[in-house]
C-alpha cells in the first residue's frame, strides 16, 4: 500500500461526495485473512527486527477497529524479524464491513464482474452477476 492510499480510498468512497460500489467475489471482505484463516498481515511493519510501522491509513483504521472489537490478540514476531499483528478472522470480517460502511461504499458480496464498457480511459458501465441475477451499473458520467 502506497503512502497516502488511505486518504485516496476515503475520498473515493464517499469522503469526496462520490458513490462507490465494491463488488466482492467471496462471501466476506478481507480476503484470505477472513476466508482461509491467514491470521496475520505481513508487511505492515519493517522486517529488520525493529518493528517500525511501515504502512498506515486504512491499515491503521483496520487495526484500531480490530482492537475495539477485541480481535487483535497480540503482535507476533516471526523468525525474529517480522512483526505480524495476529487477529480473529470473525472480528476482521466485522471490522472490514464497518470500515467500508463508514467510507460510504455499497458492497455486493458473492458477485463476479463479467464485463465493462469504457470510453477512452473512463469506465462507463460495469456488468456483474450474483445470486440475484445479472446486473448493469453505470458511472455518474455515463
N, C-alpha and C positions, 0 to 999 in steps of 0.2 A: 504494500500500500504506500503510495507516494505521500510525502508531507503535504498537508493541506487537503487531502482527499476527503476527509470528513466534512469540511466546510462545503466542498463541491456537492457532496451527497445530500447534505441538508438543504442547500439552496435549490437543488433539482427536485427534491422530494417535498415540495410544499413550502419550504422556507423562503423561496423566491416567488411564490404565487402560482407556480405551475402545478400540474397534476402528474402523478407518476403511477404507472401500472407495472407491478412487479409480477412477472409470470414465472412460477417455480414448478419444475417438473415433479419434484418429490412431494411428500405429504407434510413437510415441515421446512422451515428456514434453518440455516445453519450448516448445511452440507453434511460431510462425513462425521462431523462432531456430534450431530444430533441423531443421525440415522445409522451410523456404523460404530458407535462407541469409541471414536477417537476422542479421548477425554482431555485433550490439552491442545493449545495453539502454540506451535513453534513459530519463531520469528518475531515475536513481539518485543523481545529483549536481545541485546547483543549476545554473541556466543563466544565471548572472550573470558568468561568466568567472573566478570564484574557485575553482572545483572543490571546493566544500564538499559533503560527503556529506549526502544528504537522506533516504536510505532505509537501513534496517538489517535486523536479524532474519534472515529466510530469505535475503534478498539477500546479506547478509554471508556466510552459510554457503555459498551457491552460489558466490560469488566465491572464497572460501577453497578450496573443493574444486576449482574450476577451476584455481586456482593450483597446488595439489598435483599435478594431472594435467598441468601444463604447457599448459593450454588457454586461458590469457589471454595474448595476445601483448603488448598494451600498452593504455594508456588514451589514446584519441584525443580531440582537441579538434575539434569540428565548427563551422565558421563562427565560430571564435574565441570561442565561447560555451558550448557543451555538452560536458561531459566524458562520453565514452562508452567503457565497457570493451569491447574487441574480443576475440572468442573464437572458438575452433574449435567448430563445431556438433557434431562427434562427441564431443568432450570434454564438451560441455554435456549431451548425452544421458546419458553415464555419470554426470556429477555429479548430474543430476536423479534418476536411478534410485537412486543412493547416498543422497541426502538423504531421499527418500521411504521407502526401506527402513529407514534409521536412525530415522525417525519412527515406524515400526511400521505403516505403512499397507499394505494389499493393493492391488495395481494390476491392472486389467483393461484391456489395450490393444485397439484396434480394435473398440470396442463403442459402442453408442448407447443412451441411455436412451429408452425408448418409453412409459413410464408410471410413475405413482407413486400411492400411496394415502396419505391422511392422516386423522387425527382432529384436528379443530380446527387448531392450529398445529404439530402433531407429525407428521413423516413416519413412516409405519409400514412400508411396503414400497416397493421400487423394482424396476421391471421393465426389463430390458435385453436386447439381442441382441448376439451376437458370432459369430465363425466357428464356435464350438462349439455354437451354438443359442440358445434362448430361456431366460432365467433370471429368477427372482424371488429377491429377498433381503429379509429382514425386519430391522427395527431391534431392538435389545436389548429395548426396551419393548413390542414388538408381541406 
